[in-house]
Amino acid sequence: MISEEELDAYRLNGTQVRVVRDALEMNDVVGTVVAWDAESVVIRKANRRVVKLSRSYRYEPASQPRTNAAD
């Protein structure tokens, strides 16, 4: 689970994040962190839509190469 400090740093810096949900890259969500609570994170995608995702997914900077979900 991603920490409060990491989420806050992503939000304050406006870092684009990649949310790796499973092994398929086409299921990734890329956007900026808007808000979060104990169980979920709100991500704003490039088309301005927001999605609410579980904090149990892997969150990583979109500028870095994608890591495998099984790692």
C-alpha positions in Angstrom: 0.0 0.0 0.0 1.3 3.4 -0.9 2.1 5.7 2.0 0.6 9.1 2.9 4.0 10.8 2.3 4.4 9.4 -1.2 0.9 10.4 -2.2 1.4 13.9 -0.8 4.7 14.3 -2.6 3.1 13.2 -5.9 0.2 15.6 -5.4 2.3 18.6 -4.4 4.8 18.1 -7.3 2.0 17.4 -9.8 3.8 14.2 -10.8 2.1 12.0 -13.4 1.7 8.6 -11.9 1.0 5.2 -13.4 -1.3 2.9 -11.5 -0.4 -0.7 -12.3 -3.5 -2.8 -11.6 -2.5 -6.1 -13.2 -0.1 -7.7 -15.7 -1.7 -6.0 -18.7 -0.3 -2.6 -19.5 -3.5 -1.5 -21.3 -5.3 -1.6 -17.9 -2.9 0.9 -16.3 -4.3 4.3 -15.3 -2.1 7.4 -15.8 -2.9 10.7 -14.2 -2.2 13.0 -11.3 -3.1 12.4 -7.6 -6.0 14.6 -6.5 -7.1 13.2 -3.2 -7.0 10.0 -1.0 -8.4 8.4 2.1 -7.6 5.2 4.0 -8.8 2.8 1.2 -8.7 4.7 -2.1 -7.0 7.3 -4.2 -8.6 9.8 -6.7 -6.6 10.2 -9.9 -7.3 12.9 -12.6 -6.6 11.5 -16.1 -5.5 13.6 -19.0 -9.1 13.9 -20.3 -10.0 15.5 -16.9 -12.1 12.6 -15.8 -11.4 11.3 -12.3 -11.2 7.7 -11.2 -11.3 6.3 -7.7 -8.8 3.4 -7.3 -7.7 1.2 -4.4 -4.6 2.1 -2.5 -3.5 -1.5 -2.8 -2.5 -1.1 -6.4 1.1 -0.1 -7.4 1.7 3.6 -7.8 4.8 4.7 -9.7 5.9 7.8 -11.6 4.8 7.6 -15.2 8.2 9.0 -16.4 9.9 5.7 -15.2 9.7 2.4 -17.1 6.7 0.2 -16.0 7.4 -2.5 -13.5 5.8 -5.9 -13.6 2.7 -6.2 -11.4 3.9 -9.6 -10.2 7.1 -8.0 -8.6 
